[in-house]
Amino acid sequence: MCDVPPNEPFVSADEAAQFLSVKRRYLLALARRGMAGAYPLGTGTKRKTWVFRLSELAASIMSDKTIISKTQKPCTIRSGSPR
């Protein structure tokens, strides 16, 4: 983790997404996967409000550990004739 400037404010997901030039949905997916600089608020299990520190987000992006790997969908092979 990087050194956080004293009293650095937290920002909303919208502001953080704009800072990184990504969509809000993508940023929240990264946050759920443990991206540095993302902090959940509240105790809800289904929905959380996320806040971010821009300096930690920038450091996380620079470390190149924020890529979401795409999982391949399983392929099914049908047996028999394709009638």
C-alpha distance (Angstrom), angle and dihedral (degrees) to the residues before:
residue distance angle dihedral
M1 . . .
C2 3.76 . .
D3 3.76 128.3 .
V4 3.78 108.5 -87.7
P5 3.80 115.3 -142.2
P6 3.80 111.7 -115.6
N7 3.79 113.1 -86.8
E8 3.80 94.7 2.8
P9 3.80 105.3 172.0
F10 3.76 124.5 -126.4
V11 3.80 116.6 -117.8
S12 3.79 132.7 -154.1
A13 3.79 125.3 -102.3
D14 3.81 89.9 -104.6
E15 3.81 92.5 55.0
A16 3.81 92.9 44.0
A17 3.81 92.3 49.2
Q18 3.79 90.4 50.0
F19 3.83 90.0 48.7
L20 3.82 90.7 53.4
S21 3.82 94.0 38.5
V22 3.79 92.5 -125.3
K23 3.77 134.0 119.1
R24 3.79 117.2 -87.6
R25 3.81 91.4 -122.9
Y26 3.82 91.6 55.8
L27 3.80 91.5 48.6
L28 3.82 91.4 51.1
A29 3.81 90.3 49.7
L30 3.80 88.4 54.3
A31 3.81 90.5 47.9
R32 3.81 91.9 52.7
R33 3.80 88.8 52.5
G34 3.80 91.8 55.1
M35 3.78 106.0 -93.4
A36 3.80 112.3 179.2
G37 3.77 113.4 -108.1
A38 3.82 95.2 33.9
Y39 3.79 119.1 111.2
P40 3.81 126.6 -176.7
L41 3.78 119.2 -138.6
G42 3.77 124.4 -154.5
T43 3.75 133.2 23.0
G44 3.80 100.2 -97.1
T45 3.77 116.1 132.4
K46 3.81 97.8 -155.8
R47 3.79 102.8 36.7
K48 3.76 129.4 26.1
T49 3.76 131.8 -177.4
W50 3.78 109.8 -129.3
V51 3.79 127.8 -151.8
F52 3.78 125.9 -172.9
R53 3.79 142.1 -155.5
L54 3.77 109.9 -139.9
S55 3.81 96.1 -149.9
E56 3.82 91.2 54.7
L57 3.81 91.9 46.0
A58 3.80 90.8 52.3
A59 3.81 91.3 49.1
S60 3.80 90.5 48.2
I61 3.80 91.6 51.9
M62 3.79 91.1 48.0
S63 3.81 90.8 52.7
D64 3.85 88.4 57.2
K65 3.81 94.0 -135.7
T66 3.79 97.2 121.1
I67 3.78 103.3 81.7
I68 3.79 114.7 124.1
S69 3.76 110.1 -139.2
K70 3.77 113.6 -136.5
T71 3.75 113.9 -129.8
Q72 3.75 117.1 -141.2
K73 3.76 118.5 -119.8
P74 3.78 113.8 -116.5
C75 3.76 114.6 -103.2
T76 3.79 119.9 -138.1
I77 3.76 122.6 -152.5
R78 3.75 115.7 -150.6
S79 3.73 117.9 -141.0
G80 3.77 124.0 -138.9
S81 3.74 133.3 26.0
P82 3.85 119.3 -28.1
R83 3.84 94.9 -126.6
